[in-house]
Amino acid sequence: MNTRDIVFPPKPHALYQRHAYSPAVRANGFLFVSGQVGAREDGSPEPDLVAQVRLAFANLDAILAAAGCTFDDVVDTTYFMVDPEQTMDTIWPVVQEYLGKGPHPALTATGVTWLSGFRFEIKVVAKLPGSATA
């Protein structure tokens, strides 16, 4: 039986246990990170949108670091935003702070109607350092 190689950040928030999912899984030279939201330690959303986006990236960074990765190792990103027509101008400048100068990972951004009380979520795939390149 295969076991999953799970990665947890040093201080996981309550959502992982509450909703029964892993923060990230290592497989075949890649790190597959579950969607990260601006969840406080108790799993509640950060109320301020800019602070929520920053906290989502902080949660993502903690998982990447636990796996020995940085955002520079990210090859694919998916952003989910509630009501992007109203929130994109607030969210996107914060996202740009984390994207750096490039080259940038592949990116998909999508509008959604519900994120369990959150307004922004980021999901990524990263190449694990030291893994063979294709």
C-alpha positions as CSV (number, residue, x, y, z in Angstrom):
1,M,0.0,0.0,0.0
2,N,1.3,3.4,-0.9
3,T,1.5,6.0,1.8
4,R,1.3,9.7,1.1
5,D,4.4,11.8,1.9
6,I,2.6,14.6,3.7
7,V,4.1,18.0,4.5
8,F,2.8,20.0,7.4
9,P,3.9,23.6,8.3
10,P,5.3,24.1,11.8
11,K,2.1,25.7,13.0
12,P,-0.8,24.2,11.1
13,H,-4.1,26.0,11.3
14,A,-7.3,24.1,12.4
15,L,-8.8,23.7,8.9
16,Y,-6.6,20.7,8.0
17,Q,-8.0,18.6,10.8
18,R,-11.5,20.1,10.6
19,H,-11.9,19.3,6.9
20,A,-9.7,16.2,6.8
21,Y,-7.1,17.2,4.2
22,S,-3.3,17.4,4.0
23,P,-1.5,20.8,3.5
24,A,0.8,19.3,0.8
25,V,1.9,16.0,-0.6
26,R,5.3,15.1,-2.1
27,A,5.1,12.9,-5.2
28,N,7.3,12.2,-8.2
29,G,9.7,15.2,-7.6
30,F,6.8,17.7,-7.1
31,L,5.1,19.2,-4.1
32,F,1.3,19.5,-4.5
33,V,0.0,22.2,-2.1
34,S,-3.6,22.3,-1.2
35,G,-5.4,25.6,-1.6
36,Q,-4.2,28.1,1.0
37,V,-6.4,30.7,2.5
38,G,-5.9,33.5,5.0
39,A,-6.8,31.3,7.9
40,R,-5.8,32.2,11.4
41,E,-4.5,29.5,13.7
42,D,-8.1,28.6,14.8
43,G,-9.1,28.3,11.1
44,S,-11.1,31.6,11.0
45,P,-10.7,34.0,8.1
46,E,-8.6,37.1,8.5
47,P,-11.4,39.8,8.0
48,D,-9.4,42.4,6.1
49,L,-9.0,41.4,2.4
50,V,-5.4,42.6,2.0
51,A,-4.3,41.0,5.3
52,Q,-6.2,37.8,4.2
53,V,-4.2,37.6,1.0
54,R,-0.9,38.2,2.8
55,L,-1.8,35.5,5.4
56,A,-2.7,33.0,2.6
57,F,0.8,33.6,1.2
58,A,2.4,33.3,4.7
59,N,0.6,30.0,5.1
60,L,1.8,28.9,1.7
61,D,5.4,30.0,2.4
62,A,5.3,28.0,5.7
63,I,4.4,24.8,3.8
64,L,6.9,25.4,1.0
65,A,9.6,26.0,3.6
66,A,8.7,22.8,5.4
67,A,9.3,20.9,2.2
68,G,12.6,22.7,1.5
69,C,11.1,24.9,-1.2
70,T,10.5,28.6,-1.9
71,F,8.1,30.4,-4.2
72,D,10.9,30.3,-6.8
73,D,10.3,26.5,-7.0
74,V,6.6,27.0,-7.8
75,V,5.8,26.0,-11.4
76,D,2.0,26.3,-11.4
77,T,-0.4,28.6,-9.5
78,T,-4.2,28.7,-9.3
79,Y,-5.9,31.7,-7.7
80,F,-9.5,31.6,-6.6
81,M,-11.3,34.9,-5.8
82,V,-14.8,35.6,-4.6
83,D,-16.3,38.4,-6.7
84,P,-13.2,39.2,-8.7
85,E,-14.9,42.1,-10.4
86,Q,-15.0,43.8,-7.1
87,T,-11.9,42.4,-5.4
88,M,-9.2,42.1,-8.2
89,D,-8.0,45.6,-7.9
90,T,-7.3,45.0,-4.2
91,I,-6.0,41.4,-4.4
92,W,-3.7,41.7,-7.5
93,P,-1.2,44.2,-6.2
94,V,-0.6,42.0,-3.2
95,V,-0.2,38.9,-5.4
96,Q,2.4,40.8,-7.5
97,E,4.5,41.3,-4.3
98,Y,5.0,37.6,-4.2
99,L,5.4,36.9,-7.9
100,G,8.8,38.7,-8.1
101,K,10.5,39.6,-11.4
102,G,10.2,36.3,-13.2
103,P,10.3,34.0,-14.8
104,H,6.8,33.5,-13.4
105,P,5.0,30.2,-12.9
106,A,2.1,29.2,-15.0
107,L,-1.0,30.9,-13.6
108,T,-4.8,30.4,-13.6
109,A,-7.1,32.8,-11.9
110,T,-10.8,32.1,-11.5
111,G,-13.8,33.7,-9.9
112,V,-15.8,31.7,-7.5
113,T,-19.0,32.3,-5.5
114,W,-17.9,30.7,-2.2
115,L,-14.7,29.8,-0.3
116,S,-16.1,28.8,3.1
117,G,-16.0,32.4,4.4
118,F,-12.7,33.3,2.7
119,R,-12.3,35.6,-0.3
120,F,-9.0,34.4,-1.7
121,E,-7.2,31.1,-2.1
122,I,-4.0,30.0,-3.8
123,K,-3.1,26.5,-4.8
124,V,0.4,25.6,-6.2
125,V,2.6,22.9,-7.6
126,A,6.3,23.2,-6.8
127,K,9.3,21.3,-8.1
128,L,11.2,19.8,-5.2
129,P,14.8,20.9,-5.0
130,G,17.2,18.2,-6.1
131,S,14.6,16.3,-8.2
132,A,15.4,15.5,-11.8
133,T,14.1,17.9,-14.4
134,A,12.0,16.8,-17.3
